[in-house]
Amino acid sequence: MTYGIISLIPVLTVCIVAVATKRVMEPLLAGTIIGFIILAKQNFALAWLGGLYTVLSDSSLQFVIIVPVLFGIFTILLQNSGSTHQFTVFARKYVKSQKGSLLMTWALGLVVFIDDYLNTLVVGPAMRNLTDEYGVPREALGYVLKGTSSPLAVITPFSTWAMFLAGLLIANGVAPEGTDPSALYIKVIPYVFYGFVALILVPLLIVGVIPKIGAMKTAFNRVAETGNTFPSDEVRPESMIDAEDSGKARLYDFFVPIFALVLIKVIVGVDMEIAIIFGILICGILYIARGIMKPGAFFDSIVKGMESMVSLILLMIFAYMLVEANSQLGLTDFIIAMVLPLMNDALFPLIVFLVAGGLGFFTGSFWGVAAILMPIIIPMAQELDVSVYLAAGSVISGIVFASHACFFGDSLLLASFATEVKPMKIAMVVLPYALIGAIITAVLYLIIGII
């Protein structure tokens, strides 16, 4: 059953309340309640609890809870050992300006390419003290993290995004079973226009080719007038590095665990959870054996890393509750049914990009939208004699735009954690540039469709 245009009400509520209040937790909760009121009326409380039980048993939610918690532990260990501080000291030798600190943030993000979560949660804490020194608003740091994480992941053939999306293509008959996922995904990468556009927009903004607009301009003006890199209504958290740094850490204590994690993920091909656990074990070997951290401090940091993710986990659960409500309301089916009659070979890439982007933005389910759309879009592309790689690239561009721009997506919540700034502060800075990237991408898909 679909509820037609009524199915838009919960997500519109989330967007309106989020923009009005500059908060995320309460709008998400309100959206889920309204969704289940529409579904179950006076029995909405039982329906809401049923939805909660459903999402808690969802393996994809379990993944997005477990992986950030492990990354939280990994990040806190790097900080509390003093390793992150050592990187800051190293970077300070080469960074001499505000633009330089942001360009190094972008460049470090290019190095940590295998996963958008890893990218955000390692690069953000590593660079935030240095960017503070040069008067970079924390919201701007959040934009650089978001503009480098998921956009980079979708144009890298070895990332977690690439492996998932290549698996979808194989499952939908684009290539036979047993095909090398990375080799297949390489054929799609040239058509993932939004990934390239969003990634290039970041340095163009940093060096001034693209002007600061909207909330970004306001944030930089605030720093120029007050020197405060945090939003005016927020207070800078106390640095855990200063409290825990033993002074024994060296630069390689920062890089070795990260490179070990990346190598075991790329070369051995294990699940991301296993790769992070391996990185944590490497931290233990490096830090405890050399007296950088005592065993008690090491395990205290593990607990602190878990605790640091509690609010993020709650936001993830509410976001998935909204996805569940949208699913039961038939939001995806409603939008697809509206758009399918408009399809033709010339407009096909553009419409697919817009549909995937709209669905991802409104539902907050990015990989889920790809899983829904690929079985629909691939056969249509074959019927219209459109390249299946172009079709797949259009879907992927749409979902990565949604991930970049969504007010309640996981990448925003992670950027909030990494920058220590409320999610909506970052969202309002990112949105104008995400829309600029979407417009450029839409034009490119229109041109290639006509050609």
N, C-alpha and C positions, 0 to 999 in steps of 0.2 A: 504494500500500500504506500502511496505517496500523498503528501499533504499539499502539493502544489506550492503556490507562492507563500503559503503560511510557513513552509519549512525554512524560509529565510529569517524568520523572526528571531530565533535564539542567537544566531551569529551576528545579526545586525544589532541586537541588544548589547552583545559583547563589545563590538566595535564602538558604538555610541558611548556606552558607559566608560570604556577604557579611555577614549579621547577626552571625555568630560572630566574624569577623575584623575587621569594620569596614573592609574593603577591597573593591575592585571588580575590579581587573585579574586577580588570581589566581582569584577565583570564576568570572569569565567564561571564562578559559582552561580551568579545570577542567570547566565545563559543556560547552564545545565538544568537549573530548576524550572525555568520557563519552558525549555524543551520537553521535560518530562510532564509538566502541567498540560501541555498541548497533547501529549501522547496518552496520558492516563487520567487527566482531569483530577477529580477529588482523591484518586488513589496515587497521586504523583509521588508521595513519600516512599511508598513501597517500590514504585517503578524506579525511582532515583537510586534506592539501595540495590535493586536488582542490576541496574546499570553499573553501579560501583563494583559489585561482585564480578560482573562480566569483564570489565576492563582490567581488574586486578588479576584475572586469570589469563589475560591476553599476553602471549609471548613477546609481542612487539613492545608493549608497555614494560614488561619485565626487563627487556633489553635496555630501554632508555632510562630505566631506574638504576640497573646494576652498573652499566658502563659509566655514567656520570659520577656515581658514588666511588667507583674505582679510580676514575680520573681525579676526583676530589682528594682522595688519599694521596695519589701520586703527586699532585700539585702541592699539597701541604708539606709533604716530605721534602720536595725541592726547596720550598720556602724555609722551613724550620731548620734544615741542615745548613742554611747559608749559601746553598748552591745558586739559587736565583739571585742572591745579592752579588755573588761572584760574577755572574753574567752581566749584571747591571754595571759593575765596576769595569769589566772588559768593554762593554758597549760604550761607556762614557768616554773612552779614549778616542772613539771614532765618530761619535755623534756630537755636533757642536751647535745645533740649532733645533728649533721646533720642527721644521720640515724634515730635518735629518732623523729625528727620533721617530717620526711617523713612517718615513721611508724604511727605516730599519725594522719597524714593526711589520710592515707589509712584506719585506724581504724574508724575515724570519718565518712568517706565515707560509711563504712559498717553499721553505725547506721542510716544514712539518705538513706534508701534503696528503698523508694516507687517510686521514679521518678529520672531519670538520669539528668533532668534539675535542679531539686531541689538539688540533690547531688552536681553537679558542682558549681552552683551559691551560695550555702551556704558554702560549705567546702572550696572552693578556697579563697574567701575573708576572711574567718575566719583564715586561716592558712598562708596566704602569708607573713604577717609581721614577723611571727615566723620563717618561713623557710628562709626568708631573713637574719635574725639574725645569722643563722647557715650556711650561704653560700650556700644555695640551689639555683641553677639556676631556674628562673621562667619557663623555658621550661621543666625542670624536674618535677616541680610542675604540669604543664599541663599534662605530661604523667601520673602521679599518678591519677589525676582527671579523665582523659579519661579511664584509665585502671580499674577504680573502678566504674564508673557511669553506662554506658550501659551494660558492662559485668555482673555487679551485678544485674541490673534490669531484665535481661533475666533468671536468676536462682533464682528469688524471686517470689513466687506465688501470691503476693499481689501488685505487681508493675503495673504501667500503661502499660508497655510493655506486661506483662503477661495477663492483662485483654483484651487487643486488640488481642493478638495472640490466646488466648483461644476462643475468639469470632469467629475468622477465622476458627478454628478447628470445632466448633459447626456448623457453617454455611456450612462447607464442609462434614458434616455427620459423623465426628469422634465420636460425642456423640449427644444424642437427645437434642432438645430444652428444656430449663429449668435446664440443668445440671449446677452444681456449677462450674463456670469458674476456681476458684482457685484449686479445687479438680482435675479437668481435667488437668490443667497445671502442677500439681505436677507429673503426670505420664510422662510428656515430659522432665522435668528438668534434669533427669539423662543422657539424650542424647544430651543436649546442651553443647557439649564438649568445644567449644571456650570460652564460658562464664567462665567456671572453669579455663581453662588454662590461659586466659588473667588476671583473678583476682589473680591467684597464682604467675604469673610472676612478678607482682609489688613488693611484699615483697622480692622475690628472688633477684631482681635487687637492692633493697635498701640495703640488708645485704651483697651483694657482691657475691652471688652464681653465678649470671649471670653478666658478665662484662659489663662495659659501652663501647658502641661502637658508631661509626659514630658521628652524631650531638650531641648526649648525652655526649660523651667523650669530644668533643670540648667545650661544654657549661661548664662542670665541670672544665676543664683546664682554661677557661677564668676566672672563679671565683677565682681559686687558684692563678692566676697571677695578676689579677687586683682588685679582691674583688667585682666586679660588677655582681650582680645577674641578671641584664637585658642584653639582647643582645647588642653588642657593638654599634650598630646603633640606639638604642632606649634609651630614657630617662625615668627614673622612675617618674610616675605621682605623684603629690602632694597628700598626705594622707588626705582624707576627715574626717577621724576619729579625727586627731589632731585638725582640724579646727572646728569641731562641738561638740566634746565630752564635756558634761556638768559636768562630774565627778560624777554624781548621779546614774549612771546605776550599776546594780549588775549582777552577773553571771546568775541568773534565768531570767533576761530580755533577754538573748540570747536564753536559752533553751526553755522557756515556749512557745513563738510563734512557734518555730520549731516543738516541740512535739504536740502542739495543731493542727497545720497544718497536721502533719502525722496522728494523731488519727482521725481527722474528715474525712480524705481521706479513711483510712483503715476501721474504724468501721462504720461510717455513709455511706460511699460508694458514696459520691458526686463526681461530676466532678472536675478535678484538678483546673480549674479556680475558682470554688467556694471555694475550700479548701485554695487556696492562699489568696483570698479576706478575708476569715475568719482569716487567719494568720495576715494579714495587720490590720484588726480591733482589734485583740488582742494587736498588737503593739501600736495602738492608745490608747487603754484603759490603758495599762501598762505605757506608756511613758508620755502621756499628764496628766493623773490623778495624777501622782507622781512628776510632774514638771521636768521630765528628758528632755522633749522637749516642747516648747511652741506650741500652735496650728498652728501658722504661720510657724514655722520651720518644723513641721510635714508635712504640705501640700507642703512646698517648697521641702522637700525631696521626696515627691511623684512625683512632676514635674521633679526633678533631676533624679529620677529613670527611668522615661519615656525617658528623653533626652539621658540618657546613652545607651539606646538600639537602637538609630536611625541607626547607622552604621550596627549593627547586623541585623536590619529589612531589610535594603537594600540588604545585603548579602543573607538573606533568600529569598527575592523576586527574585534575580538573579539566585539563586540555583534552585528555582522552575521553573523559565523560562527555564533553561537548561533541567530540567526534562520534561517540556512540549514539547520542541523541540525534545528531544530524543523519546518521545512518538509518535509524529507525523512522525518521521523518521522511526519508527518501530524497534528501536534498540533492545528492549527486545525480540520481535518476531524473529528477525534475530538470536540472540544468542541461544535462545531456540531451534529453528529449526536446528541449527548446532549441538547441543549437544544431542538431544533426541535419535538419532540412536545409540549412544554409551551406552545407558542404559542397564544394566543387574543386577541381584540380588546381585552379589558380589561387584560390583563397585558402586551400586546405592547410598549409603550414601555419598561416597567420591565425586561423580559427582554432586550430589545435593548441597553439601556444596560449591564446586567450582563455580557452576553456580550461586547460590544465592549470594556468595561473589563477584563474578565478576560483576554481574548485579548491585548489590548495590553500588559497588565502582565506576563503570562507569556512573551510572545514578544518584547517589546521592539520590535515593528514597528507603528508607529502609523498612518502613511499606508498601509502595506501591509494592515493589518487593515481599514481603511476600503475599500480597493480590493477586498478579498475579500468583505466583508459587503454592500456596496451592491447588487450584482447579485442577492443573495439576499433582502435585507430589503425593497427597493423593490417587487418583484412580490408578496411576501407581504403588504405593507401594502395594496396595491391589491386583493388577493384578500379581505382581512379588512375592507375599507372603512375603513382607518385613513389619516389624512392622510400623504401621502408626505413632507411637510415635517417633521411630527412624527417620523416614522420616521428621516429623515435626521438630525434634531437629536439623537435618542437615540443613534445611532451615533457622532456627533461628540462628544457629551458623554462617551461611554464612552472614546473614544480619547484625549481631552484629559485625562480623569482618569488614564488609564494613563501618559500622558506626564508628568503631574504627580507620580505616585507611584512609578514604576518605578525600581528600584535601578540599572539599567544603561542607561537611556535617554539620548538625546543631550542633552535639556534639563538633566538632572542633571550630566552631564559639563561642559557649558558653564557652569552655575552654579558648579561647583567651580573652573573656570579663573578665572571673574570674581571670586570671593571669595578665591581662593588657599587654600581649605580642601579636605581630602580629600572625595571624593564621598559616602561613607557617612555622614560627619558631618552633611551637609546632608540626606541621605535620611531619617535617623532623626528629624530635626526636622520635616521636611515631612510624613511619613507620617500622623501622627495627625490633622492638619488636612485632609489630602487625604481621609482616611476620613470625617471629619465632613462635608465637602462632598459626598462620595459618598452618604452616608446621607440628607442633606437632598434631594439630587437624586433619589434613588430614591423617596423619599416623594412628591415632586412628580410624577414620572412615574406612580406608582401612582394618585394622585388624578386626573390628567388622563386616564389610561386608563379609569378607572371612569366619569368624567363623560362 
